[in-house]
């Protein structure tokens, strides 16, 4: 109970009736100290020898609550995920998660097919760089749920598994009828508890045979959500922005290891995390990001909106190539429909594009008109040679107007994800698919590229 008071209370000053300051701006209960809950009355009950009915009630209620929490944590820790497949429940959920990614698969499907099973669209249907979720049976693709949880986290998948017809019954929460969503939340909670108790020794408990479940719920992809609008700084410059206070299963920054690491900011590109500030409880409040002059980054001055995702990268640099042949492309392309064949160089000798990879193309920074304009994000449909690929537009363009104009020579091609046969693999910053990550040994030092 003392730990609970230290975590979520303003001490005795915040207990009823709260202390009234005579000057300054400090108020009680302090909203920063009670952000996760206000147990100031418990602080007073523990600090005094009083045995009033109110103090006794506060102590016993808190003790009961912590006991229930401990029981729940113990149950999750002892849960054997592999045993949950009686009746093929895990396999059914794995299949359902895989169907939430039809838009980003190499083979195009109609909206009706994609939306019938729900859909999670990592970079949205338009050019707003945030996750968008379409619930099962949702009929209007132009009005999806914009999910400001940032990059793909468990809640996005759970939300998409809930049929739209039942959404009004219990918004943002599954019902007893939503078997897959309930099982998904159980898996997500188990992984979250395991990670929170031992971040550096964390090992995902979902068996390797369930690739989609591991990609959705194992906690190797980390990052944060940009909490305010900002403009892209000049190469070598930096910007300090707030971090959105949004619940997310994968939300995590580590002061001990994340300084000077690469992050992929949706809409901006690769940036370097130079510093951050925290509140007294250690919660990250702001981050300072530097533009390292990465090829394919957004040009200086590009507006980046609040809600953009920032993902810790598992590679030092982005994979980039260069368009070598100008090719016409619609100024108002249709997501999941418009296709174009590109010719490129820079990847053929090491790792040419493969069917299923996710890329984005940006005009040369010195190209006129529209220098540095984002032409769009695409999924690779086929690759007949190591320097050509047919790609399907999936969103993000900064083009406008009617007709067709060229994607010019020397435009930059950025590889966002090497998905190939894994349709739910992480997408931002060329993050390593979970099937390629080996278990970590238990160590006090976080090891990247392992679980």
FENFENKA-V108306 format. One record per pair of residues at least 6 apart in sequence whose ideal C-beta (glycine too) atoms are under 7 Angstrom apart, sorted by the first residue. I is the first residue (numbers start at 0). J is the second residue. Records with the same first field share a line. If there is no record, write none. Layout:
I->J  J
This chain:
0->41  45  61  62  65
1->45
3->38  41  61  65
4->38  41  42  45
6->35  280
7->33  35  36  37  38
8->32  33  37  38  39  41  42
9->27  28  29  32  33  39
10->39  42
11->42  43  46
12->18  27
13->27  28  29  33  37  39
14->39  40  42  43
15->40
17->27  28
18->27
20->26
28->37  39
31->278
38->61
40->57
41->57  61
44->54  57  58
47->54
72->192
75->188  189  192
76->192
78->189
80->186  189  204  205  206
81->206
83->89
84->90
88->182
89->209
91->179
92->179  182  183  212
93->209  211  212
95->116  160  179
96->156  211  212  215  423
97->211  422  423
98->116
99->116  117  118  119  156  159
100->119  422  423
101->108  112  113  118
102->113  118  120  335  393
103->357  378  393  422
104->378  422
105->354  355  378  379  380
107->335  391
110->140
114->133  136  137  140
115->135  136
116->135
117->133  134  135  159  160
118->133  159
119->130  132  151  155  156  159
120->131
121->130  151  426
122->128  265  376  394  395
123->129  131  394
124->131  140  143  334  394
125->394
126->394  395  396  397
127->304
128->265  266  307  308
129->145  146  147  306  307  308
130->146  148  149  150  151  155
131->143  144  145  146
132->143  144  146  155  158  159
133->140  143  159
134->144  158  159  161  162  163  166
135->160  161  162  163
136->162  163  164
137->163
144->158
146->155  158
147->224  243  245  306
148->154  155  245  247
149->222  223  224  245  247  308
150->220  222  249  308  310  427
152->247  248  249
153->183  187  215  216  248
154->248
156->183  215
157->173  180  183  184  187
158->171
160->177  179  180  183
161->173  177  180
165->174  176
168->174
173->180  181  184
186->205  212  216
187->216  248
189->204
190->203  204  216  217  218
191->248
193->201  204
194->201  218
199->442  443  444  445
200->441
201->218  450
202->438  439  450
203->213  217  450
205->212  213  216  217
210->421  434
211->423
213->433
214->421  423  424  425  432  433
215->423
217->433  450
218->248  249
219->433  436  450
220->249  310  425  430
221->249  251  311
222->249  262  308  309  310  311
223->242  250  252  283  286  309
224->242  243  245  306  308
225->240  243  264  303  305  306  307  309
226->240  241  242  243  305
227->240  241  305
228->302  303  304  305
229->238  240  303
230->300  301  302  303
231->267  290  297  298  299  300  301  303
232->238  290  299
233->290  299
234->290  292
235->290  292
236->290
237->273  287  288  289
238->288
239->285  287
240->285  286  288
241->284  285
242->283  284  285  286
252->275  283
253->445
256->445
257->272  311
258->272  274
259->271  272  273
260->272  311
261->269  271  312  315
262->270  272  309  310  311  312
263->269  310  312  427  428
264->270  288  303  307  309
265->307  308  427
266->297  303  307
267->296  297  303
268->293  295  296  297
269->291  293  296  312  317  428
270->288  289  290  291
271->288  289  291
272->286  288
273->287  288  289
274->287
275->283  285  286  287
276->284  285
277->283  284
278->284
290->296
293->317
294->319  411
295->317  319  361  411  413
297->371
298->364  370  371
308->427
310->427  428  430
312->428  430
313->430  431  447  448
314->429
317->413  414  429
318->346  414  429
319->345  411  412  413
320->343  344  345  346  412
321->343  344  345  409  411  412
322->341  342  343  360  406  408  409  410  412
323->342  343  344  408
324->342  408
325->405  406  407  408
326->339  340  341  405  406
327->403  404  405
328->339  374  403  406
329->337  403
330->398  399  400  401  402  403  404
331->398  399  400  401
332->375  392  396
334->392  393  394
335->391  393
337->392
338->380  389  390  391
339->390
340->387  389
341->387  388  390
342->386  387
343->386  412
344->386
346->352
347->385  386
351->382  385
352->358  379  382  388
353->379  382  419
354->379  380  381  382  419
355->378  379  418  419  420
356->379  414  416  417  418  419
357->376  378  415  416  418  426
358->377  379  390  412  413  414  415
359->373  375  376  395  413  415
360->374  375  377  406  410  412
361->371  372  373  374  410  411
362->369  370  371  372  374  407  410
363->370  407  409  410
364->370  371
366->407
372->397
373->395  396  397
374->396  398  406  410
375->392  395  396
376->393  394  395
377->390  391  392  393
378->390  391  393
379->388  390
380->389  390  391
381->389
382->388
414->429
415->426  427  429
416->424  425  426  429  430
417->429
418->424
421->432  434
424->432
425->432
431->448
436->448  449  450
437->449
438->449  450
439->446  449  450
